Amino acid sequence: MLSRPSFDDRTLAESFYQALLHRFCDSFDGSTRTLLDNCTFGIAPSQTGVKTFFILAPSLDVAKQLAESIGSIITQVTNLMPGVAQTAICVVPPETQAERSTASEDLGQFPPKFMMGKIFSHPSEVGSAS
């Protein structure tokens, strides 16, 4: 008789992505790692279907500092996440007091409603087939 697996698909996927993101952050030293420790991450397709690695910074200042290190960030994303073709550094603008009041009344929606960011395309691999 076969034993029942100890992980379901969702648990396994969460464990995989958690390990991947820890490895990504651990690959940096100094200030970049400190900045990344305060960020949230995700992988999702863009509006055009391009697989994108999202870095959600806690503030505009952190997002700007991460953008200054985009070369090394893209290198690590390319090394650790094959198939991801672009990286986005995003930040949620601070919400106003009126938005906070409305959001607390509407429990079905997460405030704020908008996010801003910059998308960086990864360079194509040298010698890849077209």
Secondary structure, 3 states (H helix, E strand, C coil): CCCCCCCCHHHHHHHHHHHHHHHHHHCCCHHHHHHHHCCEEEEEECCCCCEEEEEEECCHHHHHHHHHCHHHHHHHHHHHCCCCCEEEEEECCCCCHHHHHHHHHCCCCCCCCCCEEEEEECCCCCCCCC
